[in-house]
Amino acid sequence: MINPFYNPAEEKSVTHSNLPHWSQDGKLHFVTFRLSDSIPQNRLEQLQGERQEWEKNHQQPYTEAQWQEYQYLFSDRIDNWLNAGSGECVLAQPEYTEIVQDAMQHFEGQRYNLDYWVIMPNHVHVLLMPMAPYTLKEILHSWKSFTANQFMKLDPKNRQVWQHESFDHVVRSPAQLSRFRKYIVDNHNQSGGKSMLSEKAIM
């Protein structure tokens, strides 16, 4: 079986906007994408400044300890803000949840394989493996574009449905995969019945 985890010796894509995005063909990725009103803008601007300062003081390639520090300082804080339940949280409503679920499952096995995922009231966590020639960026754009159009049919005031950028990580090891799966299940358990969970493992 082809190694599904990040390999620093293989070609990778690294892009930067407000957030860094690392991807690698044929590897498992943990992705969080969220509704546009899920985190106040002032918090995101503060976090962006702190992250840029951290990156100035740490040279790539990062060590495992540095990745864990990055996760703790930035990704974990984002997750805590999301779990606070800001915004309208329309994904807690079954008709919205089903739209996202149907979009994610539509090309499963053709463009990507899905592992564990959970649809929370204002964000989505998903483990997936893109299949060539489809890229992670293309897959996420497809999901967001289709679901945004469907949301507007339910309520025309749904203009900017999703935040433009997503949070994504290339899974680095079996241990990290286990942690991400546990995190997804824990999110579901803590949602008070307001989320939809899939625990289908692809390996």
N, C-alpha and C positions, 0 to 999 in steps of 0.2 A: 504494500500500500504506500502511496506517495505521502511523504511527511506533511501533515495538515497544519503544522505549527511554523511560526516565523523562523526564517533561516537568514541570518545576517549575510551569508555568503551569496544568496540569490538576489536577483534584481528586485527592486522595490520601487514604489511610487511614494514620494514625499511632497506634499503641497502645503502651503500656508495661506490662510486667510486670517480670520480672527483666531483660528485654532489650527494646530498642526494636524495633518491627516496622513497617516501611514497606511499603505495597503500593499498586499503581495498576492499575486495570482495564485489561485488554488489553495489558499490558506483560510483557516477559520478566523472570523472577525467578530468582535463584540461591539455592537452599535447601539447608541441611544439617540433617538430623534424625538423632538418634543414640540408641543404646541407653542405658537408664537407668544402667548400670554402667560407661559408657565413660570418664567423667572423675570423679576424686575430688571430693567435695563441697567440701572445704576449698579446693581450687584455684578452683572456681567462685565461692565467696564472696569470695576475695581479688580475683579479676578484676572482680566486680560492684562492689566498693568503688572500685577504680581507675577503672573506667569512669564511675561516677557523678561522681567528682572531675573527670575530664576534661571531662565534659559541662557541669559548672558553669562551666568556664573557656573554653568555646567556644560562641558563639551561632549558632543556625541562621538562615538556611540555610548549611550548611557549604560552604566552597570545595572545589575538587577536591583541593587539597593537604591540607586537613583530612580529607577522606574517606580519602585514602591513608594519613594518619597513623592514623586510627581503625582502618583495616583492618590496618595493621602492628601496632598495640599490642594489639588485642583479637581480631579474627577470625583473624589468622594464628597467634596463640598457641593459640587453641582448636583450630585444625586440627593444629598440632604435637602437642598433647596427644592428640587423637583418633588420629593416625597412630602414636603410641607403642604402641597395641594393648592398652589397659587393658580389664579385664572379661573375660567369657567369650567374646566375639567369635563369637557363634552364627551371625552372617551369613556366616561363612566356610564354613558347612556347606550343601551344595547344597539340601537340603530347605527351609531357611529363606530362602536366596537366591531360590528360585523363588516362594515365597509373596510376597515383596516385589515381585519383577518382575511377577508376575501382577496384583497390586493396582494398581501404577503404570500398567500398560498397559490395564487393564480399561475405563476411560472415556476413553481417549485419542481425540481427535478429536470427543468429545461434550461434555466438561466442561473440557478443557485440551488443549494440544499440548505434547508432550515434545520437548526438544532433547537435548543430551548428558546422560547420567547414568551414575553408577557406584555399585554396591553394594559397600561396603568391609566388612571383618570386623565393625566395631562402629558404623558410621554409613553414611549415604547422602548423596551430593551429586547434585543434579538441577537442570537448567535447564528451566523450564516457563513456559508462557503460559496463565493461566486464561482461560476463555471465559465471558462473561456468560450467566446471572446468578451463576455459581459463583465464589466468592472463594477466594483462596489459603488462608485459614484453614480453610474448609470442606473443601477438597481434602485438605489435610494431615491434618485430623481423620479423614476417611474412610479414608485410607491406614493411619494408625496404629491406628484402632479395628479395622478388618478384620484386619490382620496380627497384632495382639496376640491376638485371639480364635483365629486359626489357630495361633499359636505355643503357646498354652496347650493346644491339642489334641495337639501334639507332646510337650509337657512341662508338666504342671500347675503346676510351681513357677514358671513364667514369669508372675509377677503384674504388676508394673509393667514392661512391656517397654520402652517408649520414655520418654525424658525429655520432660516436658510441653511445654517450649518448643523451638522450632526457631530456627536462625539463618537469616535471610533478607535478601536485598538486591535492590532493583529495579535491573536492569541499565541502566547510564547511557549507553552508547555502543557502537558496533561494536568499538572497541579493547578495552573491558572485557569484552564478550562473548567475544572471542578469548582473553583471559586466563583467563576462567572455563573455557572449553572446554579449554584447554591444562592448566589445573590438574586438571581431571577426568581427562584422559588420563594425566597424570603420576602421579596417585594410583594409577590402575590399574597402571601400569608398575612402580611401587614396591612393590606389594602382594605380589609373589612368586607370582602366580597365584592369589591368594586373593580376588579380586574379580570382579565381572561388569560389563562396560562396554557402553554403547551410544553410538555416534558419529553418530546421525541428526540432521542439522541441519534446523531448520524454516525457515531463511532463509539 
